[in-house]
Amino acid sequence: MQQPALPIQPRPTWNWKRVFVVGLLLWLATVVVTLLTRNPVLVPTLVLLGSFLVPVSFVTWALQRWRDEHVTTELVVRAFVVGGVLGILAASLLETYLLHPSPWLFGGVGLIEEGVKLVALLLITRHMTRRHTRDGVVLGAAVGFGFAALETAGYAFNATLTVRGLSLSALVQTELLRSVVAPVGHGLWTAILGGVLFHGAARGRWLTARLVLAYLWVSLLHAFWDGSHDLAVLVTFLLTGSDRQVRLLRVGYLPSSTASQTILFTTLSIAALVGVSLIGLATLSRVWRSGTDDVDHPDGFPYAHYGPVGPTWPPTA
């Protein structure tokens, strides 16, 4: 017996490109006015606009291209806001009480932050009646971008506090850098975990060996991302350092660098970030392709087929 077609929710009229452009113009205007007036009241506006510009643009894309009767507006927004807040609060608590300065610090940060985002995604999506690998990618990315937006706001706020008072240049630099790398950071890592989680759930299995391996893998990528600066410093001085520089490094002091060492350090830092990003994107691509063989849910309703612009209903041949 043919199942009745479920109605599709009307697509939002807003466009993610328009949201990004308008948000960018508002951020630039806020930067200019703040620089001209030196008015500290504008700092929260500057922090929020810069921190949420890229994440909110992603959420708009998700609503525009991926919204259906299961991945609803409410669910996407809840994943972004509630999932992000739960993740940042849990990570702060665990990192404060469990982590201490050590060579394994970045590994602990990766395990904690990826773990709390995964748990937040589980809580947010626990009432979904049907799950698809690619839905998990989108909702996982929403949680990750929410976490990233709040984390960037914190870093941007801290960047303004210096011994000389308010530092707008440090704030702007922090937001620019973190906005550029936002799509290949928290959003990417949680998208991978979300896809693997939903891939197993679509087959009636929540905790799978594949999910555990994916969790360890993205935690490792996270650790290398966070530790790329320190790793580049170490490699630079090991390759080009003088005996004095190496001795200072071994006892915990950062030696001054030459111009050539600075160039090498910068090159290594960028190469490490690019390498981690490419590996993460390749992993996400593999997870995304695995969604093509998702099976029917036990409730009898077939999964929507996914085309270039998102889910369609009813499925087409």
N, C-alpha and C positions, 0 to 999 in steps of 0.2 A: 504494500500500500504506500502510495506516494505521500511523503510528509508535506504538510502545508508550508508554503514559503513564509518565513518570518519577515516582518517589516524592517526596513533599514531606517535607522535614524537619519534625519536630514543632515547633510554635511554642513559644517560651519562655514560662514561666508568669509571669515578672515583668512589671510594668507600669511604663512610663516615668514616669507621674504619681506612682506610689508611690515610685519611686527619687528623684524630684525632691523630694517632700515630706519623706521621711526624711532625705535629704542636707541639705536646708535646716534641718531641726530640729537635726541634729547640728552643722552649722556655727554656728547661733545659740547652741547650748549651749557650744560651744568658745569663742565670743566672750565669753560671760558669765563662764565659768570663768577664761579668760585675764585678763579685766579685774579679776576679784576677786583672783586669786592673783599676777598679774604674773609668772607663771612663763614664762620664755623658751623652755622645752622644748616648750611647746604651740604656739609660733609655726609650725613646719613643718606641724603638723596643721591649723592655721587656714588657712595658705596653700594647702595641697593640697585641702582640702574646698571652699574658695571658688573656686579656679581650675578644678576639674574638675567642679563640680556641674552646670552647664548642658551642657558637652560630653558628659559621661557620660550625662546624661538623653537627649541626642540619640541616642547609640549604642544605648541601650536601646530607644528608639523604632524605630530602624532594624532591630534584631534582632526586635522584636515584630511589626512591620508589613511588613518587606521581605525577610526571610530566606527563601531558597529553595535549590534545588540548585546555583545558580551564585553567588549573593550569600550566601556561607556565614558562619557565626559567625566562623570563623578569618579570613576575608578582611576583614570589617568591623573586627574588633579589630586586625588587622595594619595596615589603612589608618589607623586612629586612632592607634595607638601608634608603629609603625615609620615611617609616613608623616609623622606630626607631628614625631618626633625628627629624621628625615633633613632635613625642611624647615627646622627651627629651626637646626640645625647648619650647613647649607649657607648659609642666609641670613646667619647671623652672620659666617661667613668672608668671603663676598662683600661684605657691607656694610662690614666692617672695612677691607678692602684696596682697594675700588673707589670708595667714596663719601666725599666730603668736604663740609664746609659750603658750600652754594651755594643759589641760588634754585631749583635743580632737584633738591634733595636728596630731597624726598618722591616725585618722579617716579621717581627711581632706586630708592627703597625699594619702591615698588609693582611695578616691573618685576622686581626681584630676588625678592621674596617670592612673587609670583604664579608666577614662572617655576619656582622650586625646588619649590613645592607641586605644580605640574603634572608636573614630572619625577618627583617622589616617587609620584604617583598612577600614572604610567606604569609605574614599576618594580614597584609593589605588585600591579598588575592584569595584568602581562605574560603570565601563564599562563592567564588566563580564556579559555575556549573559545567563549564567546558573550557579546556585549555589546549592551546596550540603552541608549538615551539616558537613561532614568530611573534605571537602575542606576548610570550615570555620575554623575548628580546626587547620589545617596545616598552613593556611595563618595567622591566629591570632597568632599562636605560632611564626611564622617568625617575625611579628611585635614586639612581646614581647621580643624575643631574640635579635633583633636589639636594642631595648631600653635598655635591660640588658647589652649588650656589651658596649654601650656608657657610661652607668652609672658606670659600673665597671672600665672603663678606667679613669673616673673622680675620683673615690674613690682611685684607685691605684696611680694616680698622686698626690693626696692630701696626701696619706700615705708616700710619699717620702720626703715631706717637714716638717722638724722638726727644733727645735731651734739649734740642733747640726749639721744641714746640711742634706745631702742626707742619707736616711735610706732605704737601699735595703732590709733588713729583713722585715720591715713593708710592703713594696711593695709586696714582694713575698707572705707573709702571707695573705694579702688582696686578691690577685689574686687567691691563692689556695682556700681560704674559699668561695669566691663568685663563683668560677668555679664549685666547688662541689655542691653548692646549686642552681646553675643556672637553671637546668631542673625543679625544683619545685618552682620557683619564677615567674618572669614576664612572661616567656614563657608559663607556665602552666595557669596562670590566664587569659592571653589574648586568649589562645587556647579555654578556656571555653566560653568566651564571643563571640569569632568568631564562634564557633559551634552553639551557641544559636541564634546568629544573622542570620547565613545562614539557620538555620532550619526554622526560620520564613520567610525569604526571599524566600525560595523554595516553600512556600505556598502563596506567594504574599503579605506577611505582614512584614514590616520592624520593626516598633515599636510595640512590644508586651509586655504584662504584664510579660511574662516569661523572656524577655530580661531585663526589669527593675529589676526584682528580682535577676537575675543572676549578673547584674552589682552591686547591693547592696551587694550580697553575696561575690563576689570576692573582693570587696573593703573592706569588713569586714575581710576576710582572710588576705588581704594585711596589714591591720591595726594591726591585731594580730601578724603577722610576724615581722613587724617593731618594735612593742612595746614589743616583747617577752623579751628583755633584761630588760627593766624597770619593767615589770610585775614580772619577776623572782626575781629582787632585792626587790620589795615590799613584795612579798609573803615570801621570805627568812627571812626578818627582822620581819615581822608580826608573823611568826611562832616561830622564835628562838631568836629574838632580845632582848637585855636588855632594861630596861627603858630608859637609856641614849641614846642608839642607836635609839630607836623609837622616842624620842624627837628630836634628830638631823634630822631624816628623815622627821618629820612633818614640820620643819622650812626650809627645802630645802637643807640640807647638807647630803652628802653621808658618813655615818660612816664607819670606818674601820671594816673589818670582820675577824672572826676567821677562822681557817683552816676548821672546820666542816661546817661553813656557806658558805665558798667558794665552797666546794664540793656540798652542797645542791643547791646553786645558779646555778652552772654548770649543774647539773642534771635537774633542772627545765627548764633552758634555752633550753637544747637539747630536752627535752620532749615536750616543746611547739612547737619548730620548726618541730619536727617529727609529732606531732599531726596535725598541720596546713597542712603539706605536704600530709599526708594520707587523710585528708578530701578533699583537693584539687584534689588529684588523683581519689578519689571515685566520686567526682562531674564530672570530665572529663570523666570518664568511663561511667557514665550515659548519658552524652551528646553524647558521641561517639555512644553508642548503639541506641540512638534515631534516628540516621541517617539511620537505616535500613528500616524505613518506609517513606523515602522521596518520594514524588509523582513526576509524570512527569511534566516537565516544559511546560507552555502553548505553546511554539514554536513547540511542537510535538516530539522533540527529547528526547528519554528516558535517564534517568541518567545512567551513567556507574555503573555496579555492582562492589562492592569493595571486593576483596579477601585479603588473607594474605599478598600479596606483593603490594597492591595498586589498582588503577583503571584499568579495562580492557575494551576493546572495540572491537567488539560489545558485548553487554551484553550476558552472558551465563545463562542457566537455573539453 
